[in-house]
Amino acid sequence: PQVYGKQFAPYGFRTHEGTIPKGSTQLVEANGVPKAQFTRMPMPKGDVLDHLLEIWPALRRRANVRVVIDTSESMNDVIPGTGQTKMERLKQAESKLFGEFTGTDRVGLWKFSDAFVLGGTQDYKELVPLGPYNQKLAGGTRAELLAGNVHSLEPEGATGLNDTLDAATKAMRDDYDPQ
């Protein structure tokens, strides 16, 4: 209960039980919220959920995502109990990684390890520039290039994480689209 008040109440969320968390400054009568507990809506029926899932891609806001993948030597580590490396699992998950994007989503791909391995001065390298997911580029659509690049990744080098995160954050801020 105490967690709700600290973490969720400032943003106007109710508890999982539908009650107003203590200390909420958003869920107050002055903002039009009645003191009485609200009535929970029933779960939608299957056909309604199916329809919502069908139209969701058209309703949701466009995504702006730059995927940054570790290609350092640690991706050769075997995941306990699987017999597979982290990179093998990543490649298997590629379709799930990119499978929910729609044509208007903007997606890009970077890899990172260390500057020496990447042949430059940065620990990261852009593989597919940020742009519309279904855009045709030299060599195929952006979606095809994203998938192909993930499947061609090979682990090598050290992990240049911090400067990569700084650069990716700056790049996303520079590419910010309020729409």
C-alpha positions in Angstrom: 0.0 0.0 0.0 2.8 2.4 0.8 4.4 1.9 -2.6 1.2 3.0 -4.3 1.2 6.3 -2.5 4.9 7.0 -3.4 5.1 5.7 -7.0 1.6 5.8 -8.5 -0.5 8.4 -6.6 1.5 11.4 -8.0 0.4 10.3 -11.5 -3.3 9.8 -10.8 -3.4 6.0 -10.6 -5.7 4.0 -8.3 -4.5 0.9 -6.5 -5.0 -2.6 -8.0 -8.1 -2.8 -5.7 -9.5 0.4 -7.3 -9.0 2.6 -4.2 -7.4 6.0 -4.2 -3.9 5.8 -2.7 -3.2 7.8 0.4 -1.5 11.0 -0.5 -2.9 11.3 -4.0 -3.0 14.9 -5.1 -4.5 14.0 -8.5 -7.5 11.9 -7.4 -9.3 14.5 -5.4 -12.8 16.0 -5.4 -11.4 19.3 -6.7 -10.4 17.4 -9.9 -13.8 15.8 -10.3 -13.0 12.5 -8.6 -15.8 11.3 -6.2 -14.8 10.0 -2.8 -16.8 6.8 -3.4 -14.9 3.9 -4.9 -15.5 3.6 -8.6 -17.2 0.7 -10.2 -15.0 -1.6 -12.1 -15.8 -2.2 -15.7 -16.4 -5.9 -16.7 -13.8 -7.6 -18.8 -14.6 -7.3 -22.5 -15.9 -10.4 -24.3 -13.7 -12.3 -26.7 -15.1 -10.8 -29.9 -14.5 -7.2 -28.5 -10.9 -8.1 -27.6 -10.3 -9.6 -31.0 -11.6 -6.4 -32.7 -9.4 -4.2 -30.4 -6.3 -6.3 -31.3 -7.2 -6.0 -35.0 -7.6 -2.2 -35.0 -4.8 -1.4 -32.4 -2.1 -0.8 -35.0 -4.2 1.9 -36.6 -5.2 3.5 -33.2 -1.9 3.6 -31.4 0.6 6.4 -31.6 3.5 5.9 -34.1 6.6 4.5 -32.4 10.1 6.0 -32.7 12.6 3.2 -31.7 16.3 2.8 -32.1 17.3 -0.8 -31.2 20.8 -1.0 -29.7 22.3 -4.5 -29.6 25.3 -5.6 -27.6 27.7 -7.5 -30.0 30.6 -7.7 -27.5 32.3 -11.0 -26.8 30.0 -11.6 -23.8 27.2 -12.4 -26.3 29.0 -15.7 -26.8 28.2 -16.7 -23.2 26.0 -19.7 -22.9 22.7 -19.1 -21.1 22.5 -21.6 -18.3 20.1 -24.5 -19.0 19.7 -23.7 -22.7 22.9 -24.8 -24.3 22.6 -21.6 -26.5 24.5 -18.4 -26.5 23.0 -15.0 -25.9 23.5 -14.2 -29.6 21.8 -17.4 -30.7 18.8 -16.5 -28.6 18.8 -12.9 -29.8 18.7 -14.1 -33.5 15.9 -16.5 -32.7 13.9 -13.7 -31.1 14.4 -11.3 -34.1 10.9 -11.8 -35.5 9.4 -10.9 -32.1 11.8 -8.0 -31.7 10.6 -6.3 -34.9 7.2 -8.1 -35.4 4.9 -5.6 -33.9 6.0 -2.5 -35.8 3.7 -1.1 -38.5 4.5 0.8 -41.6 4.5 4.3 -40.1 6.7 3.4 -37.1 10.2 4.7 -37.3 12.8 2.1 -36.5 16.6 2.0 -36.6 19.4 -0.4 -35.5 22.8 0.1 -33.9 25.3 -2.4 -32.6 27.9 -1.8 -30.0 31.1 -3.5 -28.8 34.3 -1.4 -28.9 35.8 1.2 -31.2 38.8 -0.9 -32.1 36.6 -3.9 -33.3 34.3 -1.5 -35.1 37.1 0.2 -36.9 36.5 3.7 -35.8 36.5 6.0 -32.8 33.1 5.1 -31.5 32.0 2.0 -29.6 28.8 1.8 -31.6 27.8 1.7 -35.3 24.6 2.4 -37.1 23.5 -0.5 -39.1 20.1 0.7 -40.2 19.2 4.4 -40.0 16.1 5.5 -38.2 13.1 5.8 -40.6 9.7 4.4 -41.6 9.5 0.6 -41.0 8.1 -0.2 -44.4 10.3 2.2 -46.3 12.1 0.8 -49.4 15.9 1.3 -49.2 18.8 0.0 -51.3 18.8 -3.7 -50.5 15.2 -4.1 -49.5 12.7 -2.6 -47.0 13.9 -1.3 -43.7 12.1 -4.2 -42.1 14.1 -6.7 -44.2 17.4 -4.8 -43.5 16.7 -4.8 -39.7 16.1 -8.6 -39.8 19.1 -9.3 -42.0 21.4 -7.2 -39.9 20.4 -8.9 -36.7 21.0 -12.4 -38.2 24.5 -11.3 -39.4 25.7 -10.1 -36.0 28.8 -11.8 -34.6 30.1 -11.2 -31.1 33.5 -9.7 -30.7 35.3 -7.1 -28.6 34.7 -5.4 -25.3 31.4 -3.8 -24.1 31.4 0.0 -24.8 28.1 0.4 -23.1 28.2 3.9 -21.4 29.2 6.0 -24.3 26.8 4.0 -26.5 23.9 4.8 -24.2 24.9 8.4 -24.1 25.1 8.6 -27.9 21.8 6.7 -28.4 20.0 9.0 -25.9 21.3 12.1 -27.7 20.4 10.7 -31.1 16.8 9.9 -29.9 16.5 13.4 -28.5 17.7 14.8 -31.8 15.2 12.7 -33.7 12.3 13.5 -31.3 9.0 13.9 -33.1 6.2 15.3 -31.0 3.7 13.9 -33.4 
